[in-house]
Amino acid sequence: MHPSTIETPISRRKLIGTAAAAGISLGTIHWNRQEGLANELKNEIPNNGVVLFQGDSITDAGRNKNAKQANRIDGLGRGYAMLAASSLLADHPTLNLKCYNRGISGNKVPDLDQRWQQDCIDLRPNVLSILIGVNDIWHKLNGNYKGTVKDYETGLQALLERTRSALPETKIVICEPFVLRCGAVSDKWFPEFDERREACRKVSDAFQCTWVPFQRMFDEAVENTEPAYWGGDGVHPSVAGHALMAKTWLETVNTSS
């Protein structure tokens, strides 16, 4: 890291924390830097640090896959990854952060594995966020995939082993797979979907990753609203759903080590 006469490198918790204080609600960003600055800081992320969002269509969110440069709004998509990244960039304009979205619609764990070198390891992220799992069951229910819960668990474990080996200093954030009980999501998804969520949590804990509780977040949200408000088909979030995800992602990563 090189000293800066404008702003010195900040820790991961400060980087995420000050942006987490941005209260994103239904697409409205409210800036409040003091809450994040109050947190204990450690695990520095340098100037020119890289934040990478990985996953399936929920992360993809219609991004322009030809826009491979960092921080391009069309390359970040129209979802939670763009909202979270834009908060980080707005809070720290002098740090030259590089935010990427490499989510691809339809992906399952084996698909991530096939493109992991190019779309993750070669980018050398300081913070890596992964949301994957809904297609691993959805495609199975549709008869287009045969992967079991165990396949999902061992595949995710192998992916994280590969990542830890190549990028031992990278902070890994595992986002909980989630569904809303509406649209395409019916009783036939259960209990297997919950078993897959438990497998994901097990792997995340084993690798001491930061866990973002998206299912719990939506479960709490639907206590006072209809599930379709947050995601009409039960899988893909609405504008409100993506905003809630970004807020939860920022707050969770902020409070983790």
C-alpha positions as CSV (number, residue, x, y, z in Angstrom):
1,M,0.0,0.0,0.0
2,H,1.2,3.5,-0.8
3,P,0.3,6.5,1.4
4,S,-2.0,9.0,-0.1
5,T,-2.0,12.7,0.6
6,I,-5.8,12.8,0.2
7,E,-7.0,9.7,2.0
8,T,-5.1,6.8,3.5
9,P,-6.1,3.1,2.9
10,I,-9.0,2.0,5.1
11,S,-9.9,-1.3,6.6
12,R,-12.4,-3.7,5.1
13,R,-14.8,-2.9,8.0
14,K,-14.4,0.8,7.5
15,L,-14.7,0.4,3.7
16,I,-17.9,-1.6,4.0
17,G,-19.0,0.1,7.2
18,T,-19.2,3.7,6.0
19,A,-21.2,2.6,3.0
20,A,-23.3,0.3,5.1
21,A,-24.5,3.4,6.9
22,A,-26.1,4.3,3.7
23,G,-29.7,3.4,4.5
24,I,-30.9,1.9,1.2
25,S,-34.6,1.5,1.3
26,L,-36.8,0.9,-1.7
27,G,-34.1,2.3,-4.0
28,T,-33.5,5.5,-1.9
29,I,-30.0,6.1,-0.7
30,H,-29.6,8.1,2.6
31,W,-26.1,8.9,3.5
32,N,-25.0,8.6,7.1
33,R,-21.2,8.1,7.5
34,Q,-21.0,8.3,11.2
35,E,-22.5,4.9,12.0
36,G,-19.9,3.0,9.9
37,L,-17.0,5.1,11.2
38,A,-17.9,4.1,14.8
39,N,-17.1,0.4,14.2
40,E,-13.9,-1.2,15.2
41,L,-11.6,-1.4,12.2
42,K,-9.2,-4.1,11.1
43,N,-8.1,-6.3,8.1
44,E,-7.0,-3.5,5.8
45,I,-8.1,-3.3,2.2
46,P,-5.7,-1.3,0.1
47,N,-6.1,1.5,-2.4
48,N,-7.1,0.0,-5.7
49,G,-8.9,-2.7,-3.8
50,V,-11.2,-5.1,-5.8
51,V,-14.8,-6.1,-4.8
52,L,-16.3,-8.9,-6.8
53,F,-19.9,-10.1,-6.9
54,Q,-20.5,-13.6,-8.2
55,G,-23.6,-15.8,-8.7
56,D,-26.5,-16.4,-11.0
57,S,-29.3,-14.2,-12.5
58,I,-30.0,-12.6,-9.1
59,T,-26.5,-11.1,-9.1
60,D,-26.4,-10.8,-12.9
61,A,-29.5,-8.6,-12.9
62,G,-29.3,-7.8,-16.6
63,R,-25.7,-6.6,-16.7
64,N,-24.0,-5.9,-19.9
65,K,-21.5,-8.8,-20.2
66,N,-19.4,-6.9,-22.7
67,A,-18.8,-4.2,-20.1
68,K,-15.9,-5.9,-18.4
69,Q,-14.2,-2.8,-17.0
70,A,-14.6,-2.1,-13.3
71,N,-17.3,0.3,-12.0
72,R,-19.3,0.6,-15.2
73,I,-23.0,1.0,-14.3
74,D,-24.2,-1.2,-17.2
75,G,-21.6,-3.9,-16.2
76,L,-22.8,-3.9,-12.6
77,G,-26.4,-4.7,-13.5
78,R,-29.7,-3.4,-12.1
79,G,-29.7,-5.2,-8.8
80,Y,-28.3,-5.5,-5.3
81,A,-24.7,-5.8,-6.6
82,M,-25.0,-2.4,-8.3
83,L,-26.6,-0.8,-5.3
84,A,-24.0,-2.1,-2.9
85,A,-21.1,-1.3,-5.2
86,S,-22.4,2.3,-5.9
87,S,-22.6,2.9,-2.1
88,L,-18.9,1.9,-1.7
89,L,-17.8,4.0,-4.6
90,A,-19.7,7.0,-3.5
91,D,-18.4,6.8,0.1
92,H,-14.7,6.5,-1.0
93,P,-14.1,8.3,-4.2
94,T,-10.3,8.8,-3.6
95,L,-9.5,5.1,-3.0
96,N,-9.8,4.0,-6.6
97,L,-11.9,0.9,-5.7
98,K,-12.7,-1.5,-8.5
99,C,-16.1,-3.2,-8.3
100,Y,-17.0,-6.0,-10.7
101,N,-20.2,-8.1,-11.2
102,R,-19.6,-11.5,-12.8
103,G,-23.0,-13.1,-12.1
104,I,-24.4,-15.1,-15.0
105,S,-28.1,-16.0,-15.3
106,G,-28.8,-19.7,-15.0
107,N,-25.6,-20.6,-13.3
108,K,-25.2,-23.4,-10.7
109,V,-22.2,-24.3,-8.7
110,P,-20.6,-26.5,-11.5
111,D,-21.0,-23.5,-13.8
112,L,-19.1,-21.2,-11.4
113,D,-16.4,-23.9,-11.2
114,Q,-15.9,-23.9,-15.0
115,R,-15.3,-20.2,-15.2
116,W,-13.7,-19.5,-11.8
117,Q,-10.2,-18.9,-13.0
118,Q,-11.1,-16.2,-15.4
119,D,-14.1,-14.7,-13.6
120,C,-12.7,-14.8,-10.1
121,I,-9.1,-15.8,-9.4
122,D,-7.6,-13.7,-12.3
123,L,-9.4,-10.6,-10.9
124,R,-7.8,-11.1,-7.5
125,P,-10.6,-9.7,-5.4
126,N,-10.0,-8.4,-1.9
127,V,-13.6,-9.0,-1.1
128,L,-15.5,-11.8,-2.9
129,S,-19.3,-12.2,-2.5
130,I,-21.0,-15.4,-3.7
131,L,-24.7,-16.0,-4.1
132,I,-25.4,-19.4,-5.7
133,G,-27.9,-22.3,-5.1
134,V,-31.4,-21.5,-6.4
135,N,-30.7,-22.9,-9.9
136,D,-29.2,-26.0,-8.4
137,I,-32.6,-27.0,-7.2
138,W,-34.8,-25.2,-9.7
139,H,-33.2,-26.8,-12.7
140,K,-33.4,-30.2,-10.9
141,L,-37.2,-29.7,-10.3
142,N,-37.6,-28.8,-14.0
143,G,-35.8,-32.0,-15.0
144,N,-32.7,-30.2,-16.4
145,Y,-30.2,-31.2,-13.7
146,K,-29.6,-34.1,-11.5
147,G,-27.4,-32.6,-8.8
148,T,-28.2,-33.6,-5.2
149,V,-27.9,-31.7,-2.0
150,K,-24.6,-33.4,-1.4
151,D,-23.4,-32.5,-4.8
152,Y,-24.1,-28.9,-4.0
153,E,-22.3,-29.0,-0.7
154,T,-19.2,-30.7,-2.1
155,G,-19.1,-28.5,-5.2
156,L,-19.3,-25.4,-3.1
157,Q,-16.6,-26.7,-0.7
158,A,-14.3,-27.5,-3.6
159,L,-14.8,-24.0,-5.0
160,L,-13.9,-22.4,-1.7
161,E,-10.9,-24.6,-1.3
162,R,-9.7,-23.6,-4.7
163,T,-10.3,-19.9,-3.8
164,R,-8.5,-20.1,-0.5
165,S,-5.5,-21.8,-2.1
166,A,-5.2,-19.1,-4.8
167,L,-6.3,-16.1,-2.8
168,P,-5.5,-16.8,0.9
169,E,-6.0,-13.1,2.0
170,T,-9.4,-12.6,0.2
171,K,-12.4,-11.9,2.4
172,I,-15.1,-14.3,1.3
173,V,-18.8,-13.4,1.7
174,I,-21.3,-16.2,1.3
175,C,-24.9,-15.1,0.7
176,E,-27.7,-17.4,1.8
177,P,-29.8,-18.8,-1.1
178,F,-33.4,-17.7,-0.7
179,V,-36.9,-18.1,-2.1
180,L,-40.2,-16.4,-1.5
181,R,-43.3,-18.6,-1.3
182,C,-45.0,-17.3,-4.5
183,G,-44.7,-17.5,-8.2
184,A,-42.7,-20.5,-9.3
185,V,-41.9,-21.6,-5.7
186,S,-44.3,-24.3,-4.5
187,D,-44.4,-26.9,-1.8
188,K,-42.4,-29.3,-4.0
189,W,-39.3,-27.1,-3.3
190,F,-39.4,-28.2,0.3
191,P,-37.8,-29.6,2.4
192,E,-34.9,-29.9,-0.1
193,F,-34.4,-26.2,-0.5
194,D,-34.0,-25.8,3.2
195,E,-31.5,-28.7,3.2
196,R,-29.5,-26.9,0.5
197,R,-29.5,-23.7,2.6
198,E,-28.2,-25.6,5.5
199,A,-25.5,-27.2,3.4
200,C,-24.4,-23.7,2.2
201,R,-24.3,-22.4,5.8
202,K,-22.2,-25.5,6.8
203,V,-19.6,-24.8,4.1
204,S,-19.6,-21.1,4.9
205,D,-18.9,-21.8,8.6
206,A,-16.2,-24.4,7.8
207,F,-14.3,-21.8,5.8
208,Q,-15.0,-19.0,8.3
209,C,-16.8,-16.9,5.6
210,T,-19.0,-13.9,6.3
211,W,-22.7,-15.1,6.1
212,V,-25.4,-12.8,4.7
213,P,-28.8,-14.1,5.9
214,F,-30.9,-13.3,2.9
215,Q,-33.6,-16.0,3.7
216,R,-34.0,-14.7,7.2
217,M,-34.2,-11.2,5.9
218,F,-37.0,-12.0,3.5
219,D,-38.8,-14.2,6.1
220,E,-38.9,-11.1,8.3
221,A,-40.0,-8.9,5.4
222,V,-43.0,-11.0,4.5
223,E,-44.4,-10.8,8.1
224,N,-46.0,-7.4,7.1
225,T,-46.1,-7.6,3.3
226,E,-47.0,-10.1,0.6
227,P,-44.1,-12.2,-0.7
228,A,-44.7,-11.0,-4.3
229,Y,-43.9,-7.5,-3.2
230,W,-40.3,-8.5,-2.8
231,G,-40.1,-10.9,-5.8
232,G,-43.0,-11.8,-8.0
233,D,-41.8,-15.2,-9.2
234,G,-40.4,-16.2,-5.8
235,V,-36.8,-16.2,-7.0
236,H,-35.9,-12.9,-8.7
237,P,-36.2,-9.8,-6.4
238,S,-38.2,-6.7,-7.2
239,V,-36.7,-3.3,-7.0
240,A,-37.6,-3.3,-3.3
241,G,-36.1,-6.8,-2.9
242,H,-32.8,-5.8,-4.4
243,A,-32.7,-2.6,-2.3
244,L,-33.3,-4.7,0.8
245,M,-30.6,-7.1,-0.2
246,A,-28.0,-4.4,-0.8
247,K,-28.8,-2.8,2.6
248,T,-28.5,-6.2,4.4
249,W,-25.3,-7.1,2.5
250,L,-23.6,-3.8,3.5
251,E,-24.7,-4.0,7.1
252,T,-23.7,-7.7,7.5
253,V,-20.3,-7.3,5.9
254,N,-19.7,-4.2,8.0
255,T,-20.2,-5.9,11.3
256,S,-18.1,-9.0,10.4
257,S,-14.4,-9.5,10.9
